[in-house]
Amino acid sequence: MANILIVEDEPRMRRLLEISLGEDGHMVQTAEDAEKGLAHLRKESVDLVVTDLKLPGMNGLEFLQEGKRLNPALPFIVMTAYGSVETAVDAMKAGASNYVLKPFTMAEMKLVIHKELDVQQVRDENLRLREALGQRYHFHNIIAHSKKMQEVLGLVERVAPTNSTVLIGGESGVGKDLIARAIHQHSRRAAGPFIKINSTAIPDTLFESELFGFERGAFTGAMASKPGKFELADKGTLFLDEIGDVPAPVQVKLLRVLQEREFERLGGTRTLKVDVRMIAATNRDLRAALEEGTFREDLYYRLNVVPIDIPPLREHKEDIPDLVNHFLARFAAGSQKPAERITPAALAVLMNYHWPGNVRQLENMVERAVALSPGPVIDAQDIHLDTVPGKGGPAAAAGAGDFLPEGMTLEQWEDHMIQEALRRANGNKSQAARLLGLSRNALRYRLGKIGVADEGE
């Protein structure tokens, strides 16, 4: 049994479907137009929607797109006249699960409905089993075994097959571009292009032409026409990084593309239509930007269909060992360096650090250790932590307004200072003790706490 919504403006067809599906034991709700169908979806849980594509007011394709925004996983079956197969194909691209050509028999309709319900049941059971058994989500080139990151990858797996717009949030360096690529690679657009734009790297004066292209003579120096990123991303995915830095005039045009899938090149009059999935990312709080008036509210809600927030590295430090081994293998192979493994003491230094630059900072630090290590083993003295004032490192504590660096406990701060003293003393324990103002025995005790063996000078 399933809860099925029928959206059909022809009363006899609507009634026939309601009676026939009801006889099979399904709970059937009906609506005569798309607006009433959407109102029903907002109020009640539905397992499947059957909709005509030709409806009064909002058409069936628009209804499908709006319904998918409300529930990306909801299966839609569309009905269309035999001569409108192209429309049905457009509906499939927009996220429809299947279509039935009119005229059809009830046996044919029931067969399609039962098939979609069976597929949905298998997906739901698979998800429940995965959660019950604690199985992990795996994506190429993404190291994420912690509970928080597994939740992120679970969202990626669910939203990837849909066409819903995704807004990825998180601090700089957490890997937003990797998540965006994972969504694209596991979508039905995987064979299409993946075009990335970093908003902070484009001057405001060039932003519109970069996104939408320009015609010859549109401005001084435009000697030939050029397609924009939206055209290049047709049938694929456009990843707009740092969306919060998009200039206000461009935000208006961006909203139109998201709503109507059409635009004009700079200096042109011909309207171009594109089939592009939009993924945006930001390290800013866009809600604060809304209050400041620097970001359009209507654009924010168009982008924030499926939000995915990536936690900072300091909130899932249990992933650090796997990340370190991944980076170590990559850099050791790429630079032909002998570094093959990392000691527990060196790993303890990395685990105790607060990572203001997140995974990108960890990657850079491992690359530095591989480049500077003299032998095949990376030890604590090979780890050089970033201590740039004002960047969240230890030197930022003075004058930063906080008693300790952000994200660090007193114990972590003390462990870090011991490691820093060892580094400056080139591993000489007696010299490190003098730098710290400790006795040799006191330093030996603290080294034991953080897993550094005291093997003498």
Number of C-alpha atoms within 10 A of each C-alpha: 12 16 16 21 23 23 27 26 18 12 10 10 11 19 13 12 19 19 12 15 19 17 10 11 11 15 16 19 17 21 19 18 23 28 16 13 21 17 12 16 16 13 8 8 13 19 18 22 25 24 30 27 26 19 19 13 10 13 16 24 24 16 21 28 18 15 23 21 19 16 19 21 19 20 23 24 25 24 24 21 16 13 9 13 14 11 17 23 14 13 23 18 16 19 25 23 18 19 23 20 17 13 10 13 11 13 10 11 19 15 11 17 23 13 13 19 16 12 13 17 13 12 14 12 12 12 15 12 12 13 12 9 9 11 11 17 18 14 17 9 9 16 16 22 19 15 14 14 23 18 18 17 24 16 17 23 18 15 21 21 19 24 21 26 22 24 26 25 21 18 18 18 19 21 18 23 18 14 21 26 19 20 26 25 19 18 20 17 22 18 12 17 16 21 17 18 17 14 18 14 11 14 12 16 9 10 19 22 20 19 22 24 24 22 19 15 14 17 11 7 8 12 11 10 16 17 16 18 19 27 21 20 21 19 20 23 29 25 24 23 24 20 25 23 18 22 17 15 11 15 20 13 18 20 18 13 20 17 11 10 16 17 22 17 23 22 15 15 10 9 9 13 15 17 18 24 24 22 26 24 25 21 18 16 11 18 12 11 15 14 11 9 11 15 21 17 15 12 17 19 12 18 22 17 17 21 15 21 20 19 17 21 23 20 15 15 17 15 19 21 15 13 19 22 15 16 18 22 14 12 21 19 13 9 12 10 16 15 22 16 16 21 13 17 20 20 18 18 24 23 17 19 22 24 25 22 21 19 21 15 18 22 19 13 20 25 18 15 23 29 17 15 17 13 12 14 17 24 19 23 20 22 22 18 19 17 13 11 14 14 15 21 20 23 15 18 17 13 10 15 9 10 10 16 22 16 14 19 14 11 10 17 18 14 20 22 15 20 26 24 21 21 18 14 17 13 18 14 20 18 17 23 20 14 16 14 11 13 12 14 11 11 20 19 12 14 18 12 11 19 15 20 12 12 7 9 8
